[in-house]
Amino acid sequence: RAEYRISLRADNADLRLTGKGAEYGLVTDPERLAALDMRETMITDNVERLRKFKLFVTEWAARGGSDIMGGDAMNRPGRESHKKSAEEVLGMPHVTLKHVEEVMAAVHDEQKTQQQQQLSQNEDEAIINNEESIECFIPTPSSVYDTVEASVKYKSYVVRQEKDIESWRKAQGARIPPNIIYNHSIMPTFSKEEIEKLNRFKPTTFAEASQISGLTPQSLVYLYHHVMKLNKESKRKSESVDGAIATANGKM
């Protein structure tokens, strides 16, 4: 069972697995590998376009509707000079890639119209300066639409997930205090089965805990952070006691 579903999505399965299949000689079709490279490039280019496109937050609200584009927060006094990229706006809860690209297309069309008017007024000067005309805005292709939207929407969660995974990797040799209490009031996200197994086996390290059948990676990461918190509190109390003893000895 996959616990990190944010990263393990159906829309990016080919991106995650085709390359690995090629490494092990399971995928050898050059056309399929070329299609994968093209798909990766399209995703990267479209996400980069979202990252580079920026508007003032008040303009995002005016063009896309304040209810969708951040609500009243976008129009608070003092926000007039604050800009957000299309990538940042897409990261908001109710905003879709379609919403963002409709705004981008409208701005693009306005800029193109303005350029054409300027070129018609100063045609000779434009020829001398060899100015390039603004190309038509092309929405994200349907073949990569879901992946582009998901990669931006879930970006912060994926980064947090990667940090959790890295923390867990470093925790393999760390010890679990023998007096730790396992119950739902302390670990509300744990299943009844997980609580029962932890109380039965009483793992002394996280490496041992990872060998317990039915204990999910998500729960192991939660346990790691819980133990680290307990260790910090224990260290803080110990330092406080040592400080009090030192102060008392100094007064004697």
Disulfide bonds with the S-S distance in Angstrom:
none
